[in-house]
Amino acid sequence: LVKSKETVTFIAREDTIIEALLKVSLQFYSPSHVRALTILAHLTRHPQNCHLLVFKYLSFLPVLQEVASDSPDAEGRRYALCALQNLSVDTSCRAPVAHT
């Protein structure tokens, strides 16, 4: 679903889904840890979501930064870095990404 352009905007606007994904992505030893980060990274691939994710969900960037630096799972770190890189493409998100 997160690879479909029609559904990603809907998913990014759902507070419950994003908050759940952020919480699961911080559970480093959970089998769902990498899957949650994969979904978040796919959501950031679409430019219309970047501004929304950064400015609506204030914990979004700190969570990605924590996972990128502290996760024991290399794949989880890679997806967190991919999400940060995707967010930096949007000019309105560059300053917040740089300051995290």
QUIKAPE-V78997 format. One record per helix or strand of 2 or more residues. SS is the DSSP state (@ for helix, = for strand). FROM is the first residue (numbers start at 1). LEN is the number of residues. If there is no record, write none. Layout:
BEGIN
ss={SS & SS}
from={FROM & FROM}
len={LEN & LEN}
END
This chain:
BEGIN
ss={@ & @ & @ & @ & @ & @ & @}
from={5 & 15 & 33 & 47 & 59 & 74 & 91}
len={9 & 11 & 12 & 10 & 12 & 16 & 8}
END
